[in-house]
């Protein structure tokens, strides 16, 4: 008894995405991997929609005919089946300003301007002009930075009124430090080299002897 091999002779009716298996007196068809059907009719399996892929949770799945591919999301790197966060801050691949702090986040990063500067993190500018010092949302200027006004050794005639006039001429106002934290900050910035306009040597009274909070 002779057997006709329909698979070899091409007389089968298997789908182009199926394999033909010769049997005694007949043949059978089976869809190849990535397809589904009865072998005569085969359709692509969308592994991405079906959720049968093995892409990482931080990767995108792209369906293709009979298969699929995985690619890591922006901010991650890997082969698609395994993706790790890129630390842009540690690698220096961020675009934060030199006066900003970079904070790594999953898949991204953020920039925040440092104390004394303001902006969106990629651009930061000093809140205070040159020679002024920032503290608690205000800008301060020492007497030493105002040429020929009040020196460390000669401030006996500096009163609240005269000091305030000087400050207002610089488009500011005379500083009042009502709480201990700000007073301590002023003392630290006075050490060794300069006085602040209107302050006595102890940093808590005006040079005319009145208390620092007196107006």
C-alpha positions, 0 to 999 in steps of 0.5 A: 500500500502506497502512502502519498505525503501531502506535506511533501507534495504540497497538496495539503491545505495547512495554513502558511503559519502552520506545520504539516504532519504526514500520517498514514493515508492523510495529514494533520496541520498545527499552528506554529508558536505565536499563532492559534487555530485549527491548523487550516486557519491560524491567527496571530496571538497578541501576547501583549493584550493577552498578558502572556508576555514576560516583559518587565513591569517597567517595559513596553510590550510590542506585538509582532506577527507570531511573537512580541518584543519588550523595551524598557520605559524611559528612565530604565535600562535593561533587555526589556524582560528585566529593567532597572531604574537609571539614577540620573543624579548619580550618573550626572545625566540630569539637567539640574542647575549647579545651584540645585539639588537632584533627587532620583525618582523611579524612572525619572528625577526632580530638581529643586533650587538650593537655599538662597536661590529660586527657580524651577530647578533647571534654572536657579538664580540668587534671591539676593543680589551680590554681597547680600545674604539670604535668610528666612525669605529676606536679604541682609546686608552688612555694614562692611558691604556699604562703603564709607558708612559704618566701620567696625571701629566707628559706629558710635553715632549709628542710630535706628533712624540713621541706619534705617535711612541708609538701608532704605536708600539701598531699597531695603529696610533696617533688620529687626531680629525678634527671635533667638534663632535669627539673632543667633544667625546674625551673630554667626555672620558677624564673627570676626570681620564686620558689623551689621548696620544698626547693630551693636557689638553684642548684636542685640542692641542698637549702637545708640543703646536701645534694644534691637526691637525698639523702633 
